[in-house]
Amino acid sequence: MIPPHGGMLVQRVLYGALAQAARERAGSLPCIPLTRAQLADLEMLATGAYSPLTGFMRREDYLRVVREMRLANGLIWPIPITLAVGEEVARSLKVGRDVALCEDGRPLAILHVEEIYPYDKEAEARLVYRTTEEAHPGVARLYAQGDRLLAGEIWLFDWPQATKTQFPELRLPPAETRRIFRERGWRRIVAFQTRNPLHRAHEYIQKVALEIVDGLLLHPLVGETKADDVPAEVRMATYKVMLEKYYPRERVLLAVFPAPMRYAGPREAVLHALARKNYGCTHFIVGRDHAGVGKYYGTYDAQRIFDDFRPEEIGITPLFFEHAFFCRACGTVVTAKTCPHDESQRLHLSGTQVREKLRRGESLPPEFTRPEVNEILLKAYRTRP
């Protein structure tokens, strides 16, 4: 099986007596409240989805990641994984001591504080997100967080509430997906990242990829997203009905990806690929405007960024797909690589157009999405406040 990024799958979860001892000790430690995005990052660190990271980044790693997309040891890593706190909290802490990481006052993990350091938010925004505009959701989150970063290894002894209540049966950590792949005899596995309902174009891309691999990991992101994105519960209903009716069940594994969306475009595409390597996947689909938002990135920038690295440095094979659409003349879903017809024959619906039609109670064309998905989306939009 493909090795994890860095060669070893990190696991920072305590169980049994060790978890109980940590839980009791955490009660006497300073409590650092975590945001929803930070809680998601904590889960990703603890389960090894962010291997080789064992905690929140130290300054040397942080600076090199921001500037060069590499950790201090030279290993590729495109986005900082950090824990920001305010000045007052930072002044109350000491390097070399432990703190408890908490959700609504409930300790979940212990962090050994190795460093407390300032950072340049504007520089991070410019280099990581390619913009300093607060209209960008990732930049807005960055600007809103504290001005000091806590660095150190973590040990998790209790799970965030979302882990227990939000699709717990599909919250498979990397060690578990790897076990399932081995049991099924899959050697070549392609992962598909999504934060949207599945449309016919997605189905086309996934099935083309399935022709050259043993199995598909359908891996929707369920961490924090923009307010106008389709809620995770609605999206999951569309995935389940699609797998039930239109996919070979023995060749697909549905699991959730707990990470938050950063909308960092090209850099986030690399992060998504490396994380799926940790889950045991050998291939990763990178489509049009992967992890993009607004007009901040070029349509295929998320594919071009992989040219900046040697294939062996990435380790997982990216599969690049052009924008897929339904062609009336062809009578099927195609891309510009395979369709000779002009724009007048192509059915395009932007995300904004889709949301507007659903708000008006209008059905989406069957050429764009399966009827079962359309029904789920219409019902969800009818009941939205």
N, C-alpha and C positions, 0 to 999 in steps of 0.2 A: 504494500500500500504506500501511496505517496507520503513522504515524511512531512511533519508539520513545519511551518516556517521557523527556521533556526535550528531544526533537527530534533526538538523534543517538545511534546505536548505538555504545556504548563497546566497544573491543577492545584488551585489554591483554596480548596474547600475542606473544612474540618468536619468530622463526623464523630458521633458517639461521645466518649469521655473527653476527647480533645475539644470538641465543639462546646460541651458544657463548661469546661474550664475557661475557655475563651469568653463565653457568654457571661460568666460570673465576674471575670476580670474587667470586661468592658464596662460593667456597671459603675466602676470607680474612675473611669477615664473621661477626659473631655469629649463631648459629643459634637461631631461635625455633621450638621444636617445636609443631606444630599438632595439635589434636584432630580426630577424624573430622568433627565439625560445622564446625570452622573450615576444614578442607580443602575441604568442600563449598561453603562461602561463598567461598573463594578461587577455585574454579572458576566460580562464578556471577558474581563480579566480573570475572574475566579475559575471559570470553566475551561480556560485555555483557548477560547475563540480568538483572543488577541495574542496568542503565542508569537514571539518569545517573551512578551511583557509579563512581569510578575507583580506589577503595581503601577502607580501613577509616575509619570516620567520625571527623572532628574533633569537638572538644567542642561547638562552636556548633551543628553539625548534630545531634549526639547529643541535646543537651538539648531542642532544639525538636521533634525526632522523638518523644521520650518524652512531652513535655507536650502537643504540638499535632498530631502526625502530619504534620509538614511539615519539609522541609529548611530550612536558614538562608535560602535564596533564595525560600522560599514554596512550592516544589514539593511536592506530596503525597508523603509517604513514611511508612509506618505503623510500621515496626519498626527498631530500631537494628541496623546491621551493623557489629560492632565486633570488635576483637582484644584479648582480655584476657590479661594476664600477671601473674605474682606480683610482690610488692614487691622481692624480691631481683633478679630479672631487670630490672625497671624501673630500679632504681638503677644497674645496670651499663651502661645505654644512654644515648645523648645525642641530643637533638633536633638535626636537621640531618644526621645520619649515616644510613647504610644498614644494614639487617639482612637476613639470609637467612631466608626462611620454609621450614621443613623438615618432612619426613615421615620419621620413623625415622632422623633424621640426614642424610637426603638433601635438599639444597637444591632447591626448586621455583620460588621466586620471590624477587624483591628488593623490599623495602618501604623507602621513604624516610621516615624518622621525622620527622613534622611536629609531633606533639604526644605527650606522655605525661601522662595526667591521671587523677585519681581519679573515682569515680562512686558513686552511691547505689543499691546493688542493690535495697534494699527499695522505693524509689520506682519504679524501673524495673519491678519485679514488680507493684506495685500498679496502675500506669498502663497497662502494656503487656499484662499477663496477667490483670488484674482480681482478683488474689489474691496474698497473700504466703505462702501455704501451700506447704511444700516437697513435699507430696504431688503437686503439679502438676509434671509432668515438665519443662516449660519453666523453671519457677521453680527446680526442683532443679538443673538444668544451670547456670542463672544464678548461684545461690548457690555452686556448687562451683568456678566459674572464678576467675581471679586478680582482684586488687583494683585493678589499674591497666589503662588502655586505651591501646594504641598506635594512633596515627592516621597515615595517610599513603597515598600512591598506591602501587600495586603494578604490577610487571611479571612475568608468569609466563613461564618458559622451559622448564619440564618439567612433565608432568602428574602428578597424584596417582595412586597405584597403582590406586585404584578406577576412575578414568577409563579406564585401559588394559585392565582386566580385567572390569569389571562392565558388560555390555551395550554394548561399545564401538561396535557397529554401529548402536545406537539412541541414542547420546549425541550428538544433533544440536544444535549451538550455534544461537543466534538467527539468525546470518547464513545458516546452512544451511537452517533451516526456512523462512526468508523466500524463499530461492532456490527451494526446492521448491514453495512456494505460487505463486510467479510462473510456474514451469514448468507447473504444473497449471492455471493460469488461475483460481485461487481468489481471489476478492475479499472474500468474507465467510467468516471461519473461526471456528468455535467451539472453545474449549479446555475439556477436562474434566480436573479435578485429582482424583487418587485416591491413597490409600495402602492400599486394600482390594481384594480380588478383586471382579470385576464380578458383580453380582447382577442379577436381572431388573428391579429398580427402576432401577438405573443404566442398563441397556440402554434402558428406556423413555424416560428423561430425555434420553439422548443422541440417540435417534432422533427424538424430538419436536423437539429443537433442529436436527437435520439437515434437517428440513423447511423451515427458513427461511434456511439458509446453504448455501455451496458445499462446505464440507468440515469435518471434525472432526479436531482434534488431540487424540488420546488420550494424555495426558501424565502418567503415573504418577510419583509422587515416589519416588526410590530412595536419598535421603540417609538420615541416621540417624533411626530411629523408635524407639518403645517396644519393650521386649523381647518383649511379648506380641502385638505386631502381626504379621500374616502376613509371612514373609520375602519380600523383593523377588523372589527367583528363582521362588518359588511363584506369586506374583501375576502375574509376567510370563508364566508358562505359561498362566494363565487368560485373560489379555488376548489372547494369540496365538490360542488356540483359538476364542475368541469372534469375533475378526475374521475368522478363516478360514471359519467356518461361518454366521455370523449378520449380517455387515455387508457393505455394498458396498465392496469393496477400493479401488476408484478414488476413493472419497470419504472415506477415513480415512487418517491418518498416525499411526503409533505411534512415539513417541519418549520418552525418559526425561527426567525433571526432576531434576537432581542435588541440589537444595536439601535441607537437613535439615528435619525437622518441628520446629516450635516449639510447636505446640498452643496458639497464641495466639488461636484463635477468630476474632472479628470483624476484628482488625487483620491477622491472617495471611491472611484472605480477600482483603483489599485488596492485600496484598503479592503474593499469587498472581495476582491479576488484572493488576496492573501488570507483573509479570514476563512473563505471557503476551502482553501488548501488545508487549513487547520481542521476543518470538518471532514477531510478525507477526499475532497473532490479533485479530479485531475484536469478538468476543463471548466471554464467560466464564460458565460455569455455576456458580451458587452455590446449593447445595442445603441440606438440613436439617443444622444443626449443623456447618457447614463448619469444618474444622481444630479442632474441639472435642475436649474430653476430660473425662470425669467429669461433674460437675454445675456446672461453672464458668461456663457461658454459657447464655443462653436459646436455645431451639430455632432461632429465626430472627434472632438478634442479628447474625449474619454477613451477613444481607441488609439489615437496617435501617441498618448503619453506612454504607452507600453513600449514604444520604440526607443524610449530614453534608457531602457534597461536591457541587459542581456537576458535571453530567455531562461537561462539556468538560475539567474538571480531571483526571478519571479517564481519559477518552479511550477506554477500552474499554467496551463495553456489557455490563453484567451481566444474565444471564438467571436469574430467581428461580424455583425450583421448590419446591413443597411436598413433604412426605414421600410417596413413592410406595409402593404395596403391592399385593398381589394380592387382588382381591375375588372371593370364591366366587360371589356372585350375578351380578356383571358378567361373570365368566369371563375376566378379563384384568387387567393391571396398570393402576392408576388412581391418582388422588390425591383428597383430600377435595373438591377443586374440581369434580371430574367424577363422583364416586361418591355416590349417594343412600343407600347402605345403612349399617347401623350396625356397631359394632365386632365383633359376632358373625360377620360375614361376611368380616372382614379378616384376612389372614395377616400377622402381625408376628413377626419374629425379631430380637432384639437381637444385638449383636456377641458379648456374653457367652454368650447361648444358642447361637449358631452354634458358638463355640469348644467349648462343653461337648458338643454333639452330635458334633462331629468327634472330640473326645478319646475319646468312648464308641464310636466307629466307626459312628455312625448317619448314614445318608444325609440330606442336606438335601432338603426337598420340591422337586419340579420347578417348582412355582409360585413358589418363592423364587429358585432358581438353576438354570441349565441343567445337564443331566446331565453334560456334558463337564467343566464347572467342578467339579461335585460330586465327580467321579472324581479329579481332580487334587488337590483339597483332602483327600479321604479318604486318598489315598496318602501325601501329605505328612505328615499327622498320624500315620499308622501308623508312619512311620519316624523320628518325632521322639523324642529321648531323654527 
